[in-house]
């Protein structure tokens, strides 16, 4: 089973929104002293991966990828450009819970509509468990780093749950997509555990959008609001695994 973390990039063209995604893919279970691979892709859902030399990739390539260890150390991972992905790896040195975190706060202001320029930030996180772990769902280094974090906590045949950390008072909506499309939407969510009924085995995409309507300036350009996009993905098994 693979857990894929997704960060969704929203680009506005007049009144139409279309989406590409940064996909952070890593297995949710690792082994001590064994390399653990991480892949980062860019594509629309269910479409071919964009080539890293494409214009589309060039707009989002300046992401940062971090590992947070069971000792609460935050380590930046070195990424390597491949034909259709960026790759990274880490070697767990002890049992416990590790987090892989992708962040991109460098895209700047988007102004397809000159009257409605906005800033766009991305956050995603995944859990990698090595051996026995009793680590809390969120560790200190995940606090105050994004307006919202989403962490898969349980993935069962008929139901699943997430841990949501919402740090802002701004409106936040969370949408869950199953193998056949959208299955649930939650409005104005706050911190805590969120459970939902699954709709069969397969890959589930979870996206939370927080809109901050406070105007400001970024990289010398004015914007009217900020979109904070926090995402993750989880695999629902055909049979319950735990």
ZIKATA-V45617 format. One record per run of one state. SS is the DSSP state (a for helix, b for strand, c for the rest). FROM is the first residue (numbers start at 1). LEN is the number of residues. If there is no record, write none. Layout:
ss->(SS	SS)
from->(FROM	FROM)
len->(LEN	LEN)
This chain:
ss->(c	b	c	b	c	b	c	b	c	a	c	b	c	b	c	b	c	b	c	b	c	b	c	b	c	a	c	b	c	b	c	b	c	b	c	b	c	b	c	b	c	b	c	b	c)
from->(1	2	14	16	28	29	31	35	44	55	59	64	69	74	77	80	82	86	92	96	105	109	111	118	131	140	143	148	156	159	167	172	179	181	187	192	198	202	213	216	219	221	224	225	237)
len->(1	12	2	12	1	2	4	9	11	4	5	5	5	3	3	2	4	6	4	9	4	2	7	13	9	3	5	8	3	8	5	7	2	6	5	6	4	11	3	3	2	3	1	12	6)
